[in-house]
Amino acid sequence: MAADLSFGSIPPFYREVYDIVCPNQEQVDRDLFVQLLVKSSLPKHTIMQIWDMADTNQGLMTRNGLYKALAYTALAQQGKTISDKLLETFSGQELPTPSLGDLSDLKSSSAKLRRQKNPNVLCYDFKELCALDSVKVELVPEKKGIILKHVEYEVTSQRHKTTVLRRYNDFIAFHELLTARFAYRLVPRLPPKKVGASREFIEQRKKCLRRYLNIIARHPQMCEDKLLRFFLTFSGSDVQHKIKEHFRSIPDEFMTSEMASKAKELVPLDTQQQLANSKELIFMIDDCLSRLKDIAENLVVRSTVYATDMLQMGRQFSIMSNSTTPVTAWATGSNRSWERLQSGFKNLSVEFASLADKSTQAAVDEEDGMVEKLTFFQDIITAYKDLCERHEKGVLHDHQKAIQKMGQYKKKKMSATVSSSEVGTVEQLQHRILMPPCRAMHFCHCGRSEYIPCEKKFSSSFENQSSTSPMSSSSSSNFLPPRWRFRGPNRRKSEGPRSGLWAGWGIMSHL
């Protein structure tokens, strides 16, 4: 029967379910299988009977076993008695499809289970990360305030289906709490504050706040936190004070994370060296991104100038084509060449106006596409650099202070000047040095986890660049020939989940 289940008789729905519960072609977990069959509304004893009859291996189920279980479920829903020979009647036919309702929650449970079993693997692909949320930030048309005017932003979360108003000071209060809560995570910087800001500055700050919220809302850990949910959903007044009242006393992630106590087991022995190597790579990428952004901004300027020049040329041709100045036979020699030229000038004015429109659109595409994506990548890289800096000035600094303090106590002990009350302190410090602090281990684990999405976002974005980049769009005149357009390496499904700074830098593609 395994052969029948593998060829020809499998409905597409079976493969859809398998892709959800086993996206990396591993075996099916028992708890996840039970959660799946609970959606069938069958009695518990029937579900357990189906499990026993399907192929199992020490609490795990194979793909063929899952297919058999789905077939048994469909038959049980039809009121038939489950038996080993029941499926033999479907030889060469398509197996029945069970009714399991909406499978979206099952997909979330599957991803959560995979993350719990392997915390060092991201278990998110590019689309899943983008699907976590999409946050829009728009300027409220009218400034608020009687004397001192201030700008308000309309923040819309697709995930929470909410639209709230936020001031810049609300973002500051949120950022301070978020950094304290997730000191070991990649928290992007806020744009600067400026009194009497120009319209252009406010527009750029709006884009920066949008990137800021989308990075956080699509972060695998921070997206589930109550602090973010409050900021995106609370519709009351005085947000900056209310959010501080609610979350000021909340402990940081280390105190509440289940992974903190297991961090030592999750961190490889060479983590410090690997973090140092990764830091070098991050600094190199940051430098290259900065240069690429400058080039992209120059492209925008050139496209804008080109559009202006084409528009001016079109206007001059239009002026000549519409001229009503009398032309005498004395000036033209009795020929009609000027009339023909005017007709040609009119056509040219239309062509140059079209070129101006296309170049203007190219400038917009380059600004919203290349420049915005590169700026988004820079925000992520800068956040990771800040994380490294917090690591060096925080945990490692405290650890070095402990080493120095223990050295001082050892010197005092050798000179017989240490008191009896200090002996216990020396032993505690020795234990702290010999057994690295859990907090430091947690920081190392988070540092590795945060590096994974950076690499993945970058690669995923460039894999999709051929279809999303303005350089490859017809409206931008196809600046690059097809053979020059970058196409990332095709990744087979059998390669399993990637680990990296969350599933690809292309997270920005859906902003």
C-alpha positions in Angstrom: 0.0 0.0 0.0 3.0 2.3 0.5 3.6 2.3 -3.2 0.0 3.2 -3.9 0.3 6.1 -1.4 3.4 7.3 -3.1 2.2 7.3 -6.7 -1.0 8.4 -8.4 -3.6 8.0 -5.7 -2.6 11.0 -3.5 -4.9 14.0 -3.6 -3.3 17.5 -3.7 -4.7 18.2 -0.3 -2.6 15.4 1.3 0.6 17.1 -0.1 -0.6 20.5 1.2 -1.0 19.1 4.7 2.4 17.4 4.5 4.1 20.6 3.4 2.6 22.4 6.4 3.4 19.8 9.1 6.7 18.7 7.5 8.1 21.6 5.4 11.6 20.2 5.6 10.6 16.6 4.8 11.1 15.3 8.4 8.8 13.0 10.2 5.5 14.1 11.7 5.4 14.8 15.5 2.7 13.0 17.5 1.4 16.2 19.2 1.2 18.0 15.9 -0.6 15.0 14.3 -3.1 15.0 17.2 -3.7 18.7 16.8 -4.3 18.1 13.1 -6.9 15.4 13.6 -8.7 17.2 16.4 -9.8 19.6 13.6 -11.7 16.6 12.1 -14.1 16.5 15.1 -13.6 12.8 15.5 -13.8 11.1 18.9 -10.5 10.8 20.7 -10.5 7.0 20.7 -10.9 7.1 16.9 -7.9 9.5 16.6 -5.8 7.2 18.7 -6.9 4.2 16.6 -5.9 6.1 13.4 -2.5 6.8 14.9 -1.9 3.2 15.8 -2.8 2.0 12.3 -0.6 4.5 10.5 3.1 3.8 10.1 4.9 5.0 13.2 8.5 5.0 14.5 9.1 5.8 18.1 6.4 8.5 18.4 7.0 9.8 14.9 5.0 9.3 11.7 6.4 9.0 8.1 4.9 10.7 5.1 3.1 7.5 3.9 1.8 7.1 7.5 0.4 10.6 7.4 -1.3 10.0 4.0 -2.8 6.8 5.4 -4.0 8.7 8.5 -5.6 11.4 6.4 -7.4 8.7 4.3 -8.6 6.9 7.5 -9.8 10.2 8.8 -11.9 10.9 5.7 -13.4 7.5 5.8 -14.2 7.8 9.5 -15.9 11.1 8.8 -18.1 9.2 6.3 -19.2 6.9 9.1 -17.1 3.9 8.0 -15.4 1.5 10.5 -11.6 1.8 10.3 -9.7 -1.3 9.4 -6.4 -2.3 7.7 -8.1 -3.6 4.6 -10.3 -0.5 4.1 -7.8 1.3 1.9 -7.3 -1.7 -0.4 -10.6 -0.8 -2.2 -9.0 2.5 -3.4 -6.2 0.8 -5.3 -5.6 2.9 -8.4 -8.1 5.5 -7.3 -7.7 8.8 -5.6 -8.0 8.6 -1.8 -10.8 10.5 -0.1 -10.1 14.0 1.3 -10.9 14.7 5.0 -12.6 17.9 6.2 -10.1 19.7 8.5 -11.3 23.3 8.2 -8.8 26.2 8.2 -5.2 25.0 8.4 -3.6 28.4 9.1 -3.3 27.9 12.8 -1.7 24.5 12.2 1.0 26.1 10.1 1.8 28.4 13.0 1.9 25.5 15.5 4.2 23.6 13.1 6.7 26.4 12.9 6.6 27.0 16.7 7.2 23.3 17.3 10.2 23.3 14.9 11.7 26.3 16.6 11.3 24.7 20.1 13.0 21.6 18.9 15.9 23.4 17.2 16.3 26.9 18.6 19.5 27.5 16.5 17.5 27.1 13.2 15.3 30.0 12.1 12.4 27.8 10.8 11.0 30.7 8.8 11.2 31.2 5.1 11.0 34.6 3.3 7.3 34.6 2.8 6.5 33.5 6.3 8.6 36.3 7.8 6.8 38.9 5.6 3.5 37.4 6.6 4.1 38.0 10.3 2.9 41.6 9.8 3.0 44.6 7.5 3.0 48.0 9.1 2.2 51.2 7.3 3.1 54.6 8.6 1.5 57.7 7.1 1.6 61.4 8.0 -1.6 62.9 9.4 -2.3 65.9 7.1 -2.8 68.5 9.8 -0.2 69.3 12.6 -1.6 69.1 16.1 -0.9 71.6 19.0 -2.0 75.2 19.7 1.4 76.9 20.1 4.0 74.3 19.4 2.9 72.2 16.4 3.8 68.6 16.3 3.4 65.8 13.7 1.3 62.7 14.2 1.7 59.5 12.4 -1.1 57.0 11.4 0.2 53.5 12.1 -1.6 50.6 10.6 -0.9 47.0 11.4 -2.2 44.3 9.0 -1.8 41.6 11.6 -3.7 43.3 14.4 -6.1 45.0 11.9 -5.7 48.3 13.8 -4.9 51.9 12.9 -3.7 54.2 15.7 -2.2 57.7 16.0 1.3 58.1 17.4 3.6 61.0 18.1 7.4 60.8 17.8 7.7 61.0 21.6 5.5 57.8 21.7 8.1 56.1 19.5 10.9 57.2 21.9 9.1 55.8 24.9 8.4 52.5 23.1 12.1 52.3 21.9 13.5 52.8 25.4 11.3 50.0 26.8 12.0 47.7 23.8 15.8 48.1 24.1 15.6 47.3 27.8 13.3 44.3 27.2 15.3 42.9 24.3 18.9 44.1 25.1 20.2 40.9 23.3 18.2 41.3 20.2 18.5 43.4 17.0 16.7 46.6 17.8 16.9 49.2 15.0 17.7 52.9 15.7 15.1 55.6 15.8 15.5 58.5 13.4 16.6 61.8 15.1 14.4 64.5 16.5 14.5 68.0 15.1 12.8 71.2 16.1 11.3 73.1 13.2 11.9 70.2 10.8 11.3 70.7 7.1 8.8 68.8 5.1 11.5 66.8 3.5 12.9 65.8 6.9 9.5 64.8 8.1 8.9 62.7 5.0 12.3 60.9 5.4 11.6 60.3 9.1 8.2 58.8 8.2 10.0 56.2 6.0 12.5 55.5 8.7 9.7 54.9 11.3 8.0 52.5 8.8 11.2 50.5 8.4 11.7 50.6 12.1 8.3 49.1 12.9 8.5 46.5 10.1 11.8 45.2 11.3 10.4 44.7 14.8 7.0 43.4 13.7 8.7 40.8 11.6 11.2 39.7 14.2 10.5 36.1 15.3 10.7 36.9 19.0 9.7 40.6 19.3 6.6 40.2 17.1 4.9 38.1 19.8 5.7 40.4 22.7 3.0 42.3 24.5 4.9 45.5 24.4 4.8 45.7 20.6 1.1 44.6 20.6 0.3 47.5 23.0 2.1 50.0 20.8 0.3 48.9 17.6 -3.2 48.5 19.2 -3.6 51.0 22.1 -6.0 53.8 20.9 -6.1 55.9 24.1 -4.4 59.2 24.8 -1.1 59.9 26.4 0.6 56.9 25.0 4.1 57.6 26.1 3.1 57.6 29.8 0.6 54.8 29.6 3.1 52.5 27.9 5.7 53.2 30.6 3.2 52.5 33.4 2.3 49.1 31.9 5.8 47.9 31.0 8.4 49.7 33.1 8.6 46.8 35.6 8.5 44.0 33.0 11.8 42.0 33.3 14.1 41.6 30.3 14.0 38.6 27.9 16.7 36.8 29.8 14.5 36.6 33.0 11.5 35.3 31.1 12.9 33.2 28.3 12.8 29.4 28.5 15.9 29.3 26.4 18.0 31.3 28.9 18.6 28.3 31.1 19.5 26.2 28.1 21.8 28.8 26.5 24.9 27.0 27.5 23.9 23.8 25.7 22.9 25.8 22.6 26.1 27.8 22.3 29.1 26.1 20.6 32.5 26.3 22.2 33.9 28.5 19.4 31.0 31.0 19.5 33.2 34.0 20.5 35.5 33.4 17.6 32.5 32.9 15.2 30.9 36.1 16.5 34.2 38.0 15.9 34.3 36.6 12.3 30.7 37.5 11.7 31.3 41.0 13.0 34.1 41.5 10.5 31.7 40.4 7.7 29.0 42.8 9.0 31.3 45.8 9.0 32.4 44.9 5.4 28.8 44.6 4.2 28.0 47.9 6.0 30.7 49.7 4.1 29.6 48.3 0.8 26.0 49.1 1.5 26.9 52.7 2.3 28.7 53.0 -1.1 25.8 51.3 -2.9 23.3 53.7 -1.4 25.4 56.7 -2.5 25.5 55.3 -6.0 21.7 54.6 -5.9 21.0 58.2 -4.7 23.2 59.5 -7.5 21.1 57.5 -10.0 18.0 59.1 -8.6 19.5 62.6 -9.0 20.6 61.8 -12.6 17.2 60.4 -13.5 15.5 63.5 -12.1 17.8 65.9 -13.9 17.4 63.9 -17.1 13.6 64.1 -16.7 13.8 67.9 -16.3 16.1 68.3 -19.3 13.8 66.1 -21.5 10.8 68.2 -20.3 12.5 71.5 -21.1 13.5 70.2 -24.6 9.9 69.2 -25.3 8.7 72.6 -24.2 11.1 74.4 -26.6 10.0 72.2 -29.5 6.4 72.8 -28.4 6.9 76.6 -28.5 8.4 76.5 -32.0 5.6 74.2 -33.2 2.9 76.4 -31.9 4.4 79.7 -33.0 2.0 82.0 -34.9 4.6 84.5 -36.0 3.9 85.4 -39.7 6.3 83.9 -42.2 6.6 85.8 -45.5 7.6 84.5 -48.9 10.6 86.9 -48.7 12.0 84.9 -45.7 11.2 81.4 -46.9 11.8 81.7 -50.6 8.2 80.7 -51.4 8.7 77.1 -49.9 6.8 75.5 -47.0 9.7 74.0 -45.1 8.8 75.9 -41.9 5.4 74.4 -41.8 6.8 70.9 -42.2 9.4 71.7 -39.5 6.6 72.9 -37.1 4.8 69.6 -37.7 8.0 67.7 -36.8 8.6 69.9 -33.8 5.1 69.0 -32.5 5.8 65.3 -32.7 9.2 65.8 -31.0 7.6 67.7 -28.1 5.3 64.7 -27.5 8.2 62.2 -27.6 10.4 64.3 -25.2 7.4 64.7 -22.9 7.0 60.9 -22.9 10.8 60.5 -22.1 10.4 63.0 -19.3 7.5 61.0 -17.8 9.4 57.7 -18.0 12.5 59.1 -16.5 10.5 60.7 -13.7 8.9 57.3 -13.0 12.4 55.7 -13.1 13.5 58.2 -10.4 10.6 57.3 -8.2 11.2 53.6 -8.7 14.9 54.0 -7.8 14.0 56.1 -4.8 11.3 53.7 -3.5 13.1 50.6 -4.7 16.9 50.6 -4.6 17.5 53.5 -2.2 14.7 52.4 0.3 15.9 48.7 0.3 19.5 49.6 0.8 18.5 52.0 3.6 16.5 49.2 5.1 19.5 46.9 4.9 21.6 49.5 6.6 19.1 49.8 9.4 19.5 46.1 10.0 23.3 46.1 9.8 23.5 49.2 12.1 21.2 47.4 14.6 23.5 44.4 14.6 26.5 46.6 15.1 24.8 48.2 18.1 24.1 44.7 19.4 27.8 43.8 19.2 28.6 47.1 21.0 26.1 46.3 23.8 27.7 42.9 24.0 31.2 44.3 24.4 30.3 47.1 26.8 27.7 45.1 28.7 28.2 41.4 29.4 31.8 41.1 28.5 32.7 44.3 30.4 31.0 43.0 33.5 32.8 39.7 33.0 36.2 41.4 32.8 35.4 43.4 35.9 34.7 40.1 37.7 38.0 38.7 36.6 39.9 41.8 37.8 38.1 41.7 41.1 38.9 38.1 41.6 42.5 38.8 40.9 42.5 41.5 43.5 41.0 39.1 46.1 43.6 36.4 45.2 46.4 38.9 45.8 44.9 39.8 49.2 44.5 36.1 50.0 48.1 35.4 49.2 49.1 38.2 51.5 46.8 36.8 54.2 44.9 40.1 54.4 41.5 38.8 53.2 38.9 38.5 55.9 36.8 35.5 56.6 33.7 37.2 55.2 35.5 37.7 51.9 36.4 34.0 51.4 32.9 33.2 50.2 33.0 36.1 47.8 36.2 34.8 46.3 34.7 31.4 45.8 31.6 32.9 44.2 33.8 34.9 41.8 35.9 31.8 41.0 32.7 29.9 40.2 31.5 32.8 38.0 34.8 32.8 36.0 35.1 29.0 35.7 31.4 28.6 34.8 30.5 31.3 32.3 27.5 33.3 33.3 24.1 32.2 31.9 23.4 35.7 30.9 26.6 35.8 28.8 25.7 32.5 27.2 22.2 33.8 26.5 23.7 36.9 24.9 25.9 34.7 22.7 23.0 32.5 21.7 20.9 35.6 20.8 23.9 37.1 18.9 24.0 34.0 16.7 20.3 33.9 16.3 20.2 37.6 15.2 23.0 37.1 12.7 21.0 34.4 10.9 18.2 36.7 9.6 20.6 39.3 8.4 22.3 36.9 6.0 19.0 35.4 5.0 17.3 38.7 4.3 20.2 39.8 2.2 20.3 36.7 0.1 16.5 36.4 -0.3 16.3 40.0 -1.4 18.8 39.6 -4.2 17.3 36.3 -5.3 14.1 38.3 -5.9 15.9 41.3 -7.3 15.4 40.3 -10.9 11.6 40.7 -10.5 11.4 43.5 -7.9 14.3 45.8 -8.7 13.5 49.0 -10.7 16.6 48.2 -12.8 14.8 45.2 -14.3 11.4 46.9 -14.8 10.2 48.0 -18.2 9.2 51.4 -16.8 12.9 52.1 -16.0 14.1 51.4 -19.6 15.8 48.1 -18.5 19.1 49.6 -17.5 20.7 46.2 -17.2 20.7 43.6 -20.0 19.1 40.3 -19.0 22.4 38.3 -18.7 23.6 40.9 -16.1 20.6 40.8 -13.8 21.4 39.0 -10.7 19.6 35.7 -10.0 20.2 34.1 -6.7 20.9 30.4 -6.5 17.9 28.1 -6.6 17.4 26.4 -3.3 15.9 23.0 -3.3 13.3 22.1 -0.7 15.4 19.2 0.5 18.1 21.5 1.7 16.0 22.1 4.8 15.6 25.4 6.8 18.2 28.1 6.6 19.7 29.6 9.6 20.6 33.2 9.4 19.5 37.1 10.6 15.7 36.1 10.0 14.9 34.6 6.5 16.5 37.0 4.2 17.0 40.7 3.8 14.2 40.7 1.3 11.8 41.3 4.2 11.8 44.8 2.9 10.2 43.8 -0.4 6.7 43.7 1.1 6.8 47.0 3.0 
